[in-house]
Amino acid sequence: MMIKAGLKGVILGIASVGLFLVGTTAPVQAASKTVKLPSSLKGSWYGYLGKDENDWHRYGVVKLSLTKNFTLRTYTSKKKSLKPLRWEMTNKVPVTYTKKAKGVYRLYSRNKADLDSPVFISRKQVNVKVLGKKKMALKLRMDGENVYLFRQPLRSHMWTYSI
């Protein structure tokens, strides 16, 4: 009898652990609607952060990399041409992407605390006027603000970010 009671306890323990493991994998199954970004949106994009009068008149640039991680690198330059760029800091957030019905992708952080507000990426590149010429840009929506990013650093469409 004692062996049977012990065996029942072991079986119940294994069943409990099995149910716990199944319960913890439920969010992974719900995330199966994740998609890969098209290659036209992947890679490096640059945004202009503006001129900091207090920091020896430096121009700020952010480099955004869209891969399995949402990586923001901040650079500064003393010249208006934004060359050479000097690295300041890096923020890296592991993300997944889902397709939304309104023509955008949404980023979800794998660590819930990493992104303060939702981030949306337009599915198609848009034409934006820069110094009288049309340039292709990536439209991003962060913190309720539309942000335009370009393939090379440009002093246009200043924005701020908070991650």
LINURFEN-V253686 format. One record per run of one state. SS is the DSSP state (@ for helix, = for strand, . for the rest). FROM is the first residue (numbers start at 1). LEN is the number of residues. If there is no record, write none. Layout:
BEGIN
ss: (SS;SS)
from: (FROM;FROM)
len: (LEN;LEN)
END
This chain:
BEGIN
ss: (.;@;.;@;=;.;=;.;=;.;=;.;=;.;=;.;=;.;=;.;=;.;=;.;=;.)
from: (1;2;25;26;34;36;43;53;58;67;69;78;86;100;104;110;119;123;126;131;133;143;145;151;158;159)
len: (1;23;1;8;2;7;10;5;9;2;9;8;14;4;6;9;4;3;5;2;10;2;6;7;1;5)
END
